[in-house]
Amino acid sequence: MYFAYSILLSLGFALMLPLFLLRREKYASGFSERLGKYPEFKHDDRKLIWLHCVSVGEANAARPLVDKLKQEFRDHRLVISTTTKTGQELAQKIFADTADAIVYFPFDFKFSVCRALAHFKPELVLLMETEIWPRFIHEAKLTAAKVAIVNGRLSERSFERYSRVRFFVRAVLSEIDGAVMQGERDAERVIDLGLDKSKVVVAGNIKLEQTSGSDDDELTTHFRSRFGISSDKPLIIAASTHEPEERYVIESLEGILGYGCRLLIAPRHPERFDAVADLLAKHSYKFVRRSAPPSAADREADVILLDSIGELRQAYPLAEIVFVGGSLISHGGQSIIEPAAEGKAIVTGPYTHNFEGVVKTFLERKAVRQTPPAPDDEQVSERLYEEFTDLLDNPGKRVELGANAASLISSSNPNASQTTIEIIHALLKK
């Protein structure tokens, strides 16, 4: 079974190789580590916990858990891995003082996985948000390491995809020692795929424990000063956008500048920063880039392009309205938790299946606005425009929407990270 998996993985890797070569900036970063070649890691008498976060979202979500891991397991070392370059850059920034090593996760080949496991020798592997890597899980179990899913979520779309190879997924899940899932539906799906019910716990979403931290204040203050952000010119943030969402947002802006507002766009993927800059240049708006040296134009620009990694969280306190991207297309949406924690008025598109449980709860509590599906591109922009103008015309609605979001975060906080810590304690005693 694993032999057939390796063959399919090798074929997929071969097909992807031209993309690796063409987009070296994105894919070449960490390539040697992904092949299992890591910098020297000196072991001592302490055991090791390996926490894997895929990208920026998982790294951000892991903050409360990492804090508790360092508090509760002082006799363990901590290695944090990511898959993407952006995730790696953020992890290096936010976990530099807490992790013993921050590395790239290996490709799921036997040779690279075995090299990685032999190099770090983890006692426990924690996989954030249902990252199922069959070979890694299998080889980790052969080393006697415990393997657990934490802050697990499984969307309907992912469930359907895994269901197509249920016989294989069932075998992989049989090697999982525990799964701490975000919601009941997530738990039901992973159990339906074959994970033993006795190994599954529902603890809520660790991301709900996020609050605005004082460590972010300095950069927020810098943004406010450099770009001249003030309540006189309400700031709309278009967060974690995907192609072609920037175009929709820019088109919706055409009638909004009369309100004296400004726009900050933060594309989800850094390789698209230049493309979004080119798009802005085609319009008549004055725009500036975060990466450019500060200038007088910063305070007058209609649009700010946040072409940086890991700084969106610090921009949220400055916004009046936050549109959360990935939701106007079938991608399935990005997380609304961070702007909600800041008490912001949030707007999403109709496609939010990646976070269906969270968005459903927010809709029920009137803590988010969601645009309906549109039959064509023009109406996508129009419906965004309608939401933006309604909130700009009615400051009371903005305040109420943001207050409901902040209240929902604080009142529904299930302390998922502490439940996860308790599960980890139990696993390590077995």
N, C-alpha and C positions, 0 to 999 in steps of 0.2 A: 504493500500500500504506500509506504513512504518512498519506495523506489520509484513508483509511478509518479508520485508527487514531485520528486526531484527532477524527473525527466521533463515534466510539464513546466516546472519552474525554470529549468535551463533553457527550454525553448522560448519561454517568455522573456528571459533575460537577453537571449540572443537577438530577439526581435526589437528589444528596447535599446540595444547597444548603440545604434545610430543616434537615437535621441540623447543618450548620455554624452556622445561626442559633440553633437550639435549644440547642446545646452550645458556646456561644461560648468558654467558659473553656478548653475543650480544643482547639477547632479554629481560633478566631480568632487565637490566639497565632502570630505569625510569618506571618500571612496575606499581608501586603504583600510580604514577602520571597519567599514562595512564588509570588507573581506576578512576581517578577524585580526588585523595587524594593529595593535594598540600600543601607545607609549608605555614605558616601564611603569609597573604598579607594584610597589613594595608592600608585601603582606606583613601583618604582625599577628598577634594572638587573638585579635578580634574577628568575629564572623562578619559576613557582609550581606547587605540587602541591596538588591538591584531593582530600581524603579524605572519602568519604561513609559515615556510620554511620547506620543507620535510627533506632535507639532506644537504650534503656539498655544492653541486652545487647551490641550492637555497639560502643557507645562504651567500655564496660568492656573488651571484648575487644581494642580497638585500643590500649590503653595501652602494651604492649611495642613495638608497631609504631611508634607515634608517637615514643617515646623514640629508637628507632633511626633514624627518618627525620630527626629533628633532629640526630643525631650524624653521619649519613652524608651528608646533603645540606644542609650549612651555607650553601651558596650559593643555596638555594631558600627561598621562603616557603611557608607551610603554611596552607591554609584547610580547616577541618573543618565539615561540614554534617550535620544530622540531619533526620529527617522529623517526629518526634513532639516534643511539648512536654517530656515527661519526659527524652527523650534530649538535648534542647537544654539543659535545666537541668543535667543531669549533665556534659555536655561543657563548659559554661561553668565548671563547678566544677573539673573535673580537668585541663582543657587550657588554662586561662586564661593560664598562663605559657609555653606552648609554641606555641600557634597564633597566627598573625597575624590571623585572623578566625574567628569561630564563628557560623555562620548556618544558616538553614533551607534545605533543598533545594527547588528550584523545582518547581511543578506541571509535569507533562510535556507542556505545550503548547509549540508552536514559539515563540510570542512571549516567554513567561516563561523558557524555556530559553535562547533567544538573548540575552536581556537579561543573564541570569546569567553566561553564558560571556563576553560582551563586557565585563562588569564586572570579572571576575576574571582572564580570559585565562590559563587553566591550560595548562601544558605537558603535564601528566599528571593523569589522573583515576583514582582508586582507589576501587572500589566494594566495600565490605565484605559478605561472605557472600552473594554472588550476587544483588545488587540489580539487576535488569534493567529499566531505564527506556529504552524504545526511542527516543523522540525525543531525549532527552538524549545518549544514546550516538551517535546519528546526527549530531546537530548538533556535538557535540564533535569528531567525526572530520572534519567539514567545516572546522573551525578548525585542523586538523593536530595536535590534541592526541592523545596516546596514552591509551588506555583499558584498564584492567586490572581483573579481579576478584581480590580478595585474601581469604585465609581463607575461600575459597568452600565452601559446602555446598549440597547439593540433595537434599532428602528425597524419598522415593518419592511422597509426595502432591504436592509441587511439580512433580516430574518429570511426573507424569500430567497435571497441569493445563496445563503448558507444551506437552505433547505434543498437546493438542487443537488448538493453533495452530502446529504444528511448522514449517510453511512460513514463517510470519512470524518465529518465534523463530530459525530458521536464518539468516534475513537479518540479524537484529539481531546475532546472535553472530558473524557473518562480519566485523563491524566491531570486535570485541574483539581487542586486540593480545596479550593474555596472560591466563591464569587460573591462580592459585595455589590449589589446592583442598586441603581438609582430609584427605580420604581417597580410597581407590581407587574406592569406589562413587560418590562425588561426581564424580570425574573421568570415570568411565564414563558417567554420566548426562548430563553436560554435553557430552561428545563425541557421544553418541547424539543429542542435540538439534541438533547441527550445528557445534559449535566444532571447529576444526581441531586434530587430536591433537597436532601439533607445538607448539601454543601452550599446552598444558596441562601443569602440573607439580603433583605431589602433595608437599606439604610438612608435613602435620600441622596441628594446631589451635593457633593462636597463643594461645588462652586457656589452654592447658596450661603456658604460661610464667608464669602469674600466681602470685605468692606473696604472703604476708602482708607488707605494707609497713610500715616504721616510721612513715610519715606517717599511718597509720591509728590508731596507738596512743593518741593523745590522745582521740579520740572514743570509742574502745572503753573507755578508762578512765573517761570521763565516764558512759557507759551503765552500767558496772559500779557506779559510786558512786551515781548518781541512782536507779537501780532496785533497788539492793541485790542484785545478781546474785551468787550464791555456789553452791558445789558442794553445799551442804546442801539447796538447792532446785533440782534440775536444770532447766535451761531447754530447752524444745523450741521451735524456730523453725519456723514455717510460712511459707516463703519464696515470694514471687512468686505468690501465690494468685489464682485466678480464681473467679468465681461458678460453682457454689455450693460451692466447696471449703472456704471458711471455715466453712460450716455443718457439713460433714463433720468437719472438724478439731475444732470446738467440741463436737460430739456425742461424738466419741471421747474428749474431755477429761473427760467426766462421771465416768468411773471411774478417772481417772488422778490427780486432785488428791489422792487419798489417799496417793499416793507423795510428796507434798510438792513436786511439780514446778510449774513455771510455763510459760506459753505467751507467745510473741511472734509476732504475726501481721503480715506485711508484704504487703498486697495489691499485685498487679502494677500496677494502674492507679489513679492518684490520684483520679480521679473517683468511685471506689468507696469512698474512705475513710469518708465519712459513712454510707454504707449498711452497711458492716461495723460501724461504731460502733453503729448502730441495732440490728443483729443481736445484738451483745454485750449491749446494754442489755436485751434481751428475756430474757436468761438471768440466773441468780442470781450470776454471777461478778463479782467486783470487777475493773474494768478502768480503765486510764488511757491517755491519748493522748500520744504523743511530742511533738506540737505544743503541748500545753497547758503552762502554766508549771509548773515543778517544785513538788512538794508532798509532804507526808508520806505521802500515799496511794501514791506511786510505788513505795515499797519493800514495800508490802503487797499490791499488786494481783496477782490471779491471772493476768490477761492484760494484755499491753502491746500497744497498737496502734501500729505503726511507720508513722505517717502522714506520712512525709517522703520526699524524693527522694535517691537516691544514698548512703544510709547503711546499707543492708543488709549490705554487705561488711564494715563495721566491727562489726556485731553478731555475725557468725559466730563469732569467737573465744570468745564467751561461752556458746555452745550446747553441750549434750551430744548432742542429736539435731536433725537438720535434715530437715524434710519439704520437698521441692522441688515447687512447685505447677505447675499447667497439665497435670498428669499423671493426675489422676483423671477428666478429661474428654477429649474428642477433640481438644482444642487441640494436644496433642503434646509437652507438657512444656517446662520452662525448663532452663537449663544447670545441671549439677551441679558444674561445675569449681570455682567459688569456695569452697563449703563443703568440697570435697575438698582443696583447697590448704591449708585450715585443719586438716585431719585430723579432720573430724567424721563421726560416724555418720549416713549419709544414707539416707532412705527416699523412694521415689517411688511414684507410682501406675503402672498398667499401660500408660498411653498416653504413650510417650516417642519417637515417631517423628521428632520434630524433631532429636533428638540420638541417633539409633539406633546409630551406630558407637561413640560414647563410652559410652553406657549398656551396650551389649553387652560391651565390654571390661571395664567395671567389674563387671558381673555375673560374668563369667568369672573375675575375680580376687578375687571375694568382697569387693568394695569398695563395694557398695550393696545395699540391700534394696528389692525391688519387690513391691508387692501385686498379687495376681491380679485379673482383671476380676471385677466383682460384678454379680449379676442385678438388684439393687435398691439404693436409696439407703441403707437401713438397713445392709445388708451392707458398703457402702463404708466407713461409719464403723466398723463392727465390725472390719474387716480392718486399718484404721489403728490402732485400739485394740490389736489383737493384736500388731502390730509394735512399737508404743510400749512396751507393758507388757513384752514380751520383752526389749527393750533396757534398760528401766529395772530389771528384775529381775536382769539379768546385765551388770554393769559391764564384765566382761571381754570380752563380745561387742561392746559399744560401742567399747571401746578398740581391739580387733582390726579392726573395720570401719573406724574412722577411720584407723588406721595403714595399712591396706591402701590406702585412698583416697589418703593423702598420699604413700605410696611409689609408687603408680602415677603420680601427677603428676610426681614428681621423676625417676623412672626412664624414663618414656616421653616426656619433653620433647624434641621433635624440633628445637627451635630454629627453628621455622617462620618467625619474624620475620626471622631472618638470611637464610634462603633467599629470602624475599620481597624483601628489600633487594637481593640479588644479581640477581633477575629485573628489578627496577626499574632497576638500573644498566644491564642489558643493553638494556632497552626505550629508555632515554634516549639510548643510543649509536647507535640505529638511525636 
